Each structure stands twice: as C-alpha cells, then as structure tokens.
Amino acid sequence: MFKSKRRSVAIPQSEHLKLVGALVYLWGNRDFDLPQVELASLVAGVGLHDRGYGSLDDSPVGDMPTEKWLAITRRGFDMTGSDPVADLIVRHHLARLTSNNAAPDVQALHETLVREIGDQLSGQAFSAALFERIDRITNLCDSISFGFCFEAPVEGQVSIFPRNTANDEVSVRYSIRSTGITIAPWPFSVASIKGYLVGYRLPDYPARLDPVILPYLISPES
C-alpha cells in the first residue's frame, strides 16, 4: 500500500495497478508504436506488474522489512497464468526492481530471476529485446502511478523506444501536481485521460474500509 504524504490515507497496490493498466491500455499513437504483442497480454503484464501484493495489502511501500519485500517479489514472479507473454512482462519488471538494490540477498534473488527469465525465453518465439523495450513502458506507467499514489508533487522521466523497428530513444517526462498529471511527449491514443482511484482512511485500513476518492486528470504538457 501507499501511504499518502499529505493526509492519513492508504492506497492499496491494487488501486495503483488500476491506474497503470488504464495508461498502458491507451498506449500508442502516430509517434509511439504499440509493442508487437497482443494488447490483452500487454495490459495483463504491465497492469498487473506487482501482482504479489494481493487486493487489499497492508505492506507499506518504502517502509517494510527487506525480507518481506523479497517474499512478495518472489511470490509475484512465481505466479503464473495462461498467458506466458504477460508473465514475462511481469518478470522483467521484478528483475529490474531487484537490480536496483545492492544488498547481497536482493542481488542473489536478482541473479535467480534473470536466470529463470532466460530459461522461459528459450521456449518462446519472442526476443529478450522485445521485453526489455516493453519494460520501459512498464517503468513509465508504474512511475506515474507510483508518484500519484503518494499524493506529493513529483517530476520524472523515462527513456522509451517509440518505434518498434528503430533504436532511437525518447525521454517521456511527467509532472504530478495534486490531481493533475502532465506528460510530454504524449504517448497515448486519446487527448486526455480522466479517472479515479480509491484510497482508505487510516488507521482503520484494512480492518475497516472507509473510502476516499482520488480523481486524476492526465493531459499533455502545455
């Protein structure tokens, strides 16, 4: 769960994933290609990239023991569905997360995850490069939702390969201010994106669900 930095509200991982899924479902326009996988696989993989937490988790992001985070990460990696492409998208995300921590136990898990991804890729018709490119999209959508769920101003950028057949990269910038999120260049198929997430008041969550609506409006940077 995400603990809001401006009020006593928790946003479950499942709500965080809802925003990520909405973003990737609308990915693609004349300047940004859709990856060369089925859209359903793309949305299932990117939109459920942190599937190990469950629906109404009480594991605070950035404030839980490493052992618990490792167990959640391993659980999310091991979960499987009927779509191996979606599973590989999730697994690339989790492998990237473990690569960012130099702790020996995290690096040991990272090496295991990379090896298991390689084993799974060897039985697929898709290349490792395809999933590495998709993981950039996962990183961008995740970062936008991640920042929004903390309810604090933040800016960032993620480098994306906009064309499937080219190696040129573009830095997609985002800025989060209250309920407004701006992005440039704009990688989505619609002019703007409007929706909401549901948080719950602390300290009662998750024993008692007292909802708080978090509206958002995502639009191109002026």
Secondary structure, 3 states (H helix, E strand, C coil): CEECCCCCEEECHHHHHHHHHHHHHCECCCCCCCCCCCHHHHHHHHHCCCHHHCCCCCCCCCCCCHHHHHHHHHHHHHCCCCCHHHHHHHHHHHHHHHHCCCCHHHHHHHHHHHHHHHHHHCCCCCCHHHHHHHHHHHHHHHHHHHHHHCCCCEEEEEEECCCCCCCCCEEEEEEEECCEEEEECCCECCCCEEEEEEEEECCCCCCCCCEEEEEEEEEECC
